[in-house]
Amino acid sequence: MSETKNIMDYETVALDENGPAVVILDQTRLPGRTELIRLTTAQQIWEAIYLLKVRGAPAIGVAAAFGMYVLSEGIETEDYDVFLKEFQKQKEYLDSARPTAVNLSWALKRMEQVVLSNRDKSVEQLRSLLRREAIAIKEEDIRVCRAIGEYGLTLVQPGDGILTHCNAGQLATSKYGTATAPIYLGQEKGYHFRVFADETRPLLQGARLTAYELHSAGVDVTLICDNMSAMVMKNGWVNAVFVGCDRVAANGDTANKIGTSVVAAVAKRYNVPVYICAPTSTIDLETATGAEIHIEQRPAEEVTEMWYRERMAPEGVKVFNPAFDVTDHDLIAGIVTEYGIAREPYTESLREIFRKKQEAQASEL
């Protein structure tokens, strides 16, 4: 793959009509190698999601939507009931890849609803409708991320210092990112933000992905280890924290990459506001609090040996490796969505966000 293109010129997730196939930018290879891979089977799509070749809640949702369309092309039947049964089987399989990110199940349910709502259509027509819905999900993601960026930009000033954790950037979405959307829009306006990117142990998404894409885009970015956030905040270098999330509970508790709650606690100590950038597709009003969010457990090898030439922990030592933690709502200054900024009490403001969403959708009909 040619390295003359900037990483920002690549699509994170795309649909190859020839085949067809889901085409993803393999994020496990970055930043050393830029590689696009084609996914055509349910197992390949499942493994790409589970192994973090495609990651970030919005990008996972888009990949799952494209994946269901691609898999529908391989269901060889003209009988609706047979098609539906096989479609739902594949849907449940993909849904098991990552349990915490709500966008995965959200996108899969949207694709399933296309089939359930069109029983009178032929299988060929269903495939066409599924393709259209998957493309719509990606296009919506781009619009949503830009809107989040515009709302987020109202929370900061030119020249501000911004800290972010993990990667909620363009590599985690179709464009702009969620937590990085205000940064990219500010870049367009000449705001000259100073960004601090946590490396984000143990998978180093901040070092490998966020620092890489922001640096490639010409943003003033400084990479720090996870345990350095207190120092940069105490020094007065950080005016706001922007992070993404994988699920928001009805009370405003948010599940995001492990370490986010630590950043939020430190930020509270130094009076730095923490903003969660969350598309409404990640808000789960059926989950009352963060205590009800299922936290994915990852393999021990990610901690003990993944990035080392030799194993860096004693054989047989116990390892606790949760992929996410829950940030309590009282540590969060605001949740930035595509329909505005929710603030305490979140049980009320998040419902108001959904009311605005329903009104907007009704006006489009």
C-alpha positions, 0 to 999 in steps of 0.5 A: 500500500502506498504511503504517499497518501495521508492517513486522513485520506483513507476511509475507515470503513467502505463498501466494495460493490465488486463482490461485494465486500466490507473494506476496512482500514486495519487499525491493528497495523497502524501507524507502521503500516497502512493496509486495507482488507476486504471482509466477505464472510461472517467470521471475517467480519466478526473477527475484524470487530473482535480483534479491533481491526475496526474499532470505535463505536460508530465505525463498528456500527457502520461495519456491521451494517455493511456486513449484514448487506454483504452477508445478505447477498450470500443467502441463496433463497427466494423464500422470505422466511428462509431469508429472515431466519438466516439473516437473523442468525448472522445478525446474532453472531455479529452482535456477539463480537463486542458486548459493550458498544451499543452502536453494534447492536443498534446498527444490526437492529436497524438492518433487521428492521428493514427486513421485518418491515418489508415482508411483501418485498422479494429477496432481491428487493430486500438486498437493495433496501439493505444496501441503501440502509447501510449507506444511510447509516454511514452518511448519518455518521458523518453528519452526526460527527460534524454536528457534535464538533460544532456543539463541542466547539462552543465549549472551548476557546481558541488556543485552549489545551484539550486532553483526550483519551483513547481514539474517538477520532476519524479512525473510529468513525466515518469522518471527523470523529466524535471527541476529535470533531471539535479539534478538527473543526477548530483546526479549520477555523485556525483555533490552534488548539494544543492537544494532549493525547493519552497513550491509552494502555494496554492497546495504545489507541492514543499513541498508535491512532489518535497521535498519528491522525492528529499529527498527520492533520497538522494538529499541535498534539503531544503524546503523554503516558496515561499516568501523566494526565494529573501533571499536565492538568496541574500545570494548567495546560488543559482547559477541557477534556473531550472523550468519546464513549461506547454506551451512555446510561439513562443517568449519564454514567458512561462506559468508555475505554479503560482509564477514562474514569481516572482522567475524569477523577483527576480532572475533577480535582483540578477543575477541568471540565470533562465532556463526553462526545456521544452520538444519540446512537450510543445513548441507551435509555433502557440502561438505568445506570452504569452499574448495568453496563456489561464490561468486556474482558480482554485477553491477558496477553494484551497486558503481559506481552502484546507490545514487548519483544519479550514477555514483561510479566511473570508467567502465571501472574493473574491479569485483570484486563477490562476493555472499558470502565464507567465514568460516574455522571457526577464527574461529567460536565456535559454530554455532547450529542448531535442535537445539543449538549445534555447536562445534569440532571441527565435523566431529564436532559437526555430525554430532552435530547431524544425529544429534539431528535424525534422532532427533527426526524418528523420534520424530515418526513 
